[in-house]
Amino acid sequence: MKALVNTDVETLTYMDQADPIAKAGEELVRIQYSGICGSDMHAFLGHDTRRPTPIILGHEASGTIVSGPRDGTLVTINPLNGCGTCHACRSGKPNICLGRQIISMPPRPGAFAELVAIPSENLLVVPRVELLQSAALTEPLACSWHAARLGLRLQDDPVEKLSCVVLGGGAIGLGAALCLRAMGVQDITLIEVNPLRLATLKGMDGFKASDGKDADAPKEGSADLVIDGVGYAATRAAACELAKPGGVISHIGLGSGEGGVDVRRMTLHEITLIGCYTYTPKDFQETGEAIFAGKMGPLDWVETRHLSEGQGAFDDIRSGSTAAPKIILIP
């Protein structure tokens, strides 16, 4: 098969690789759409020791089963598995299992390839072929769904009365805004500083898009819920500033692990900070169902490129020269 292999720092090579072999309990999926995630970018830049080169990255994917009794079935992939036996797994939270595995990390190759082997229980059936591209967004939007759900469950007021701010207009941030809207929130502001991406976001319905400095920018201490989809010191500082007394911050961005948290302000104003990592299997299923039912909107804000053009796609994302919140690669 052909695959896009991260062969060195900032280097992706489109090359031949051995076809994966499905083990017991697994199925072989021919990948048709595979999105580029921020974690793929971290690995590409050499910032993720969990993904040593050479490795096939990619974990946001959809395609068609090409083996066994379900041959020809359209599916989207939940790339994450827990150990199955620990307390977290038994509680339905394999995302916080200490022994969790995800494709695109050893020993499981990722989905920037023509084929991937995946456990059957990780496959969500896609009902119609025209939904297959949108279905590749289930994984990143499930991360957003998880962050929104955890943040909303701590609110005292009904969702329709809440004021919510999302930091970052990439797929996770945009997804968080769409998930909040699907969950009934009416007052949503999405802050994005990249002018190209901001212009794309301003054309969407269901939320206000702002650079944080214009007339639509939320005021200090105004947000019941802030979702940080970026995860740098500056966005954490902004989240602490924007959260109202008694407010909640859902922190899902993994940009950097240092700085930005104003512990004194959080203590004096009883602001709750929640760390949100990926999603539960239930979150994944609910997100897929919301996508298939049209509750997330048209999801037409992606850009598609061929897998062989992966190096250029990563370079463009790094330089900020693409307006699309998500680039999807097509083998």
Secondary structure as UniProt FT lines:
FT   STRAND          2..8
FT   TURN            9..10
FT   STRAND          11..16
FT   TURN            24..25
FT   STRAND          26..35
FT   HELIX           38..44
FT   TURN            45..46
FT   TURN            49..50
FT   STRAND          55..56
FT   STRAND          60..65
FT   HELIX           68..70
FT   TURN            71..72
FT   STRAND          74..77
FT   STRAND          80..81
FT   HELIX           87..90
FT   TURN            91..92
FT   HELIX           94..96
FT   TURN            98..99
FT   STRAND          101..102
FT   TURN            103..104
FT   TURN            106..107
FT   STRAND          115..119
FT   HELIX           120..122
FT   STRAND          123..125
FT   HELIX           129..131
FT   HELIX           132..135
FT   TURN            136..137
FT   HELIX           138..152
FT   TURN            153..154
FT   HELIX           159..161
FT   STRAND          163..167
FT   HELIX           171..182
FT   TURN            183..184
FT   STRAND          187..191
FT   HELIX           195..201
FT   TURN            202..203
FT   STRAND          208..210
FT   TURN            215..216
FT   TURN            220..221
FT   STRAND          223..228
FT   HELIX           233..242
FT   STRAND          243..251
FT   HELIX           263..268
FT   TURN            269..270
FT   STRAND          272..275
FT   HELIX           281..292
FT   TURN            293..296
FT   STRAND          302..306
FT   HELIX           307..309
FT   HELIX           310..319
FT   STRAND          326..330
//
